[in-house]
Amino acid sequence: MPKLKTKKSAAKRFRISGSGKKIMRRKAFKNHLLERKSKERTRRRLSSIAVVHETDEKAVRTMMPYS
């Protein structure tokens, strides 16, 4: 059986937690058009790291087989 390749786009977007049970992601809407968004929104809410929802977790794990 050949080795499985990691999808590099997924490897750049997701990180596995220390325990290996959760997949962490960055929140959206913090790239551009930032001057109209409030500082509370950009600094506090969008800067925090989120956990990938359990319905999407299987798809992400198949893209990153060895993590």
N, C-alpha and C positions, 0 to 999 in steps of 0.2 A: 504494500500500500504506500503510495507516495505521500510526502509531507503536504500538509494543507498550507495554503498561503494566507497571510493576514491581509485584509483589505486595508490599504494604507490610509484611505480617507477616513475610515472608522478609527484607526489607531491614533490619528491626529485629533479627533473630536472627543474621544471617550477615554476615561481612566478607570481602572479597577481599584476599589477601596482596599485598604490594608488587609481586611479579613477575606477579601475575594468574593464576598456575597453581594455587594452593591456595585453598580456602574454609575460613575459620576459624569456629569456633563456641564457644559457652560450654558448660561441662559442666553436667549436670543435678544435681538433688538438693541445691541450695544455697539454697533459698528459705525453707523453714520446717522445724520439728522439728529444729532444729540443736543443741539442748542435749544430745541423746542421741548425737550423732555426735562422734567424737573430733576434737581440734584438728588432728591430723596429717591427717586425712581432709578436713576443711573447708578448712584453710589451704593445705596443700600440694597435695593431689591435685585437689580440686574447684575451686580458684581458677585453675588453669592453663587456658590456651586450647587447645582440641583442633582437629584437622584433620578436616573432614568426610570420611567414608569414600568411597572411589572409586565404590562402587555407588550412592550417593545423590547424587553430585556432578552428574550430568546433570539430575536433577529440580530441584536448587537453581539451577542455571544458567538453566533455562527460566523460573523464577520471577523471576530478576533479569537481564533480557536485555541491559542496557547496562552491566553492571559487568565 
